[in-house]
Amino acid sequence: MKRILAASVAAVLAIGTLAGCGSKATNDTSGAGSADGDVIKIGIFEPLTGANAAGGQLEVEGMMLANEMRPEVLGKKVVLVQADNKSDKAEATTAAARLIEKEKVACILGSWGSSLSIAAGDLVKTNKVPAIGASCTNPLVTQGNDYYFRVCFIDTDQGRIVANYCADNFGAKKVAVIQEVSNDYSTGLVKIFSENFKAKGGEIIDGGSYQTNDTDFSGILANLKSSNPDAIFAPGNYTESAMIIKQARAQGITAPFIGCDTWETGPFIEVGGSDVEGAIMTTFFDDKNPVNDEGKKFVEAYNKKYPDKQGNIDSVAALGYDAYMLALDAIERAGSTDGTAVRDAIAATKDFQGATGAITINETGDADKDVAIIKTVKDGKFTFLDTVKMK
């Protein structure tokens, strides 16, 4: 597993070097953040190292592909500049500051990990540099911040969908919840899920909590086992989540595990192995069932660029692609790289055709989406299970 993760991080860093991961991009980008520059800079704000590096890499892959497919806007070359937020909230502010103050980017894309996006929120708002998150689903990312947007659905929807699925498809009456208390994404989803499941007459059991990077979950699992739940809802980072399931199975816990979009990442299966077979999660995209022509175009291009991943495209790569394409669409509609003008154009987005479906930005800066995808792990692969209408 360590070799696989190290290779993933190395691949991201290699991409970062090519795209300008240091203080400058490979091109001469003086004045790139203004309309007078020869190029336009777009910042990539992602975890390139640390616990979330694999998720960040997937979003970067989608953004890099989109840049290859649409390398210009307003007649100027678009240069991607990466800043590693290192999967750390404190480092996130440093990375965002560099993109804004030193690189003077026209727009920021990211981050994988809602906590990291939230940490950068004040800088984005204060400096009036618009940001578009790809897969950061916590409602707090955009709450009270009219310069932060996103192309994914949010946890308010995701938590409700999972609660309904547990009750209606599993017939679950009693669900244990496990939360990663150092992760805003996890705690927010557990709260929303619990409220919705209780509203359907279900019982919520506190299955315990843990911190990011914990590895021993035997204590909370021993307590959970005695409660004999019908299902276990445990949204969190992919590595810890896989370890929880693996250790639960070793203790003889057979209840189905249900999570959300962070689970659809390669290391979840690499770490969990056969123990995560049957795990169920909500997600954003299925490469076998693209919902529109843009989705089909993305799948064809992604498979050509990353042939080793053909037939197994992670949803967040498609969202990274959409975030970049929406940013350029907004810059084009604004006719400028002025932060406020681009922000206004993003906010006015209606029925933008992304790879993950039509995107309309609502009054809170979030994406109104038509459907969510339910997947399961089957034969060591993320496999389409169901489509759920968002409304």
Disulfide bonds with the S-S distance in Angstrom:
none
